[in-house]
Structures are given as structure tokens and as C-alpha cells.
Amino acid sequence: MENNMQKVKVVVADPSAIGLFGLAMVTLVASSQKLGWTSGTSLVIPWAIFLGACAQLYASVLDSKHNNTFGTTAFGGYGFFWLGVAATWLIQAGVFGDALKAAADPKQLGVAFLGYFIFTFFMTIGAMETHKVLFAIFVLIDFLFIGLTLTSFGIAHDFSHGLAAWSELAIALLSFYGSAAAVLNTHFGKQVLPVGKPFGIFK
């Protein structure tokens, strides 16, 4: 008796456009608060959950169907990051009670941001073989986490806070460009917005 196996290929769209859009939106709104253009985090939380988290996690799932380990890990990692950030803001706002708010140690955030800097650093190396716009976004995310880490540990506060704020705004603007390129280049079947070729160092 012969066992016949059939492989079915499921075709899904490139999720980088929606993933980068989610990143662009949440960093734009969050950077406005860091730069003092807006105040508080209450109305940043919905964007952190739905755009920062849900949009990127959705992109992560679709990238896994492309067998794209890099995209799955990047979008998934940062999607879960924004869920953590949203939960942190809720704790700081006292939503889960005054006792939990009072017990919050900002240095623990610094440790978490340091962990995400390590993650982003090796993902930046991987981004060198995607395209130059994405590589630049990852470099900016490196600077963002350096700034957030130093700020959380109370080191050179004004400098580190400014570094995080301006890096986050630059991430937003470049991510909008990357998302637009992913949509328009695919939609028109030609290069409308250039993103730069991979560096080709590791391949």
C-alpha cells in the first residue's frame, strides 16, 4: 500500500507593510509624549495594544507562513514588547491597584530594555541581509533601547531621554516609508520607493 503525500502551499501576502505600519503608528504616538508634544500615556495605551502589539503579532503569524524566521521573530518580539509596555503603563496608572503601583521598581524596566537592546542588536545584524531601510530602522531601535535603558537607571537622564525620544520619532517616519514601499512596490509591480539592496556581507 503506497502512502501518497501532497504538499499544499498557502499563499499569503507580504505582511511587512502592516507590521511596519503598526510600528510607525505606535512609535509616532509614543514619541509625541516623550518629546513633550503631548502628555500622559492614557491615550498611548490603545495604540500600543492594537498597533504596536496586534498589528505586529499578526504580521509575525503571516511571516511564519512564509517560513521567514527573521520576520516572525522581529514582528513577534516587538509585538510582545508593546503588550509589556502597555501593561507597565497600566500598572503605573494604578489600574491594577495602589499596592502594585507603589511596588514598581523602574530599574526592572531598565533590565527589560537592556534585554531588548541585546535582542535588537543581533536582529540588526540579520537586517543587513533584508534591505537598507529596514536595517536603518533597526539601528534606530538600538539607539531607542540605549536611551530607554539609561533613562530607567537614571544615567544622564536629559541626554538619554532625548536620545530615546528622537530615535523613536525617526523610527516612526522611516517605518512609514518602509510600509509605503512594501505596499506601492508590490501593488504596481515595480520600484516606486527604493529601499536599498542588502549589504551582501554574509551571503
Stockholm file with secondary structure:
# STOCKHOLM 1.0

chainA/1-203         MENNMQKVKVVVADPSAIGLFGLAMVTLVASSQKLGWTSGTSLVIPWAIFLGACAQLYASVLDSKHNNTFGTTAFGGYGFFWLGVAATWLIQAGVFGDALKAAADPKQLGVAFLGYFIFTFFMTIGAMETHKVLFAIFVLIDFLFIGLTLTSFGIAHDFSHGLAAWSELAIALLSFYGSAAAVLNTHFGKQVLPVGKPFGIFK
#=GR chainA/1-203 SS CCCCCCCCCCCCCCTHHHHHHHHHHHHHHHHHHHTTSSCCSTTTHHHIIIIIIIIHHHHHHHHHHTTCHHHHHHHHHHHHHHHHHHHHHHHHTTTTCHHHHHTCCHHHHHHHHHHHHHHHHHHHHHHTTTCHHHHHHHHHHHHHHHHHHHHHTTSSHHHHHHHHHHHHHHHHHHHHHHHHHHHHHHHHTSCSSCCCCCCCSCC
#=GC SS_cons         CCCCCCCCCCCCCCTHHHHHHHHHHHHHHHHHHHTTSSCCSTTTHHHIIIIIIIIHHHHHHHHHHTTCHHHHHHHHHHHHHHHHHHHHHHHHTTTTCHHHHHTCCHHHHHHHHHHHHHHHHHHHHHHTTTCHHHHHHHHHHHHHHHHHHHHHTTSSHHHHHHHHHHHHHHHHHHHHHHHHHHHHHHHHTSCSSCCCCCCCSCC
//
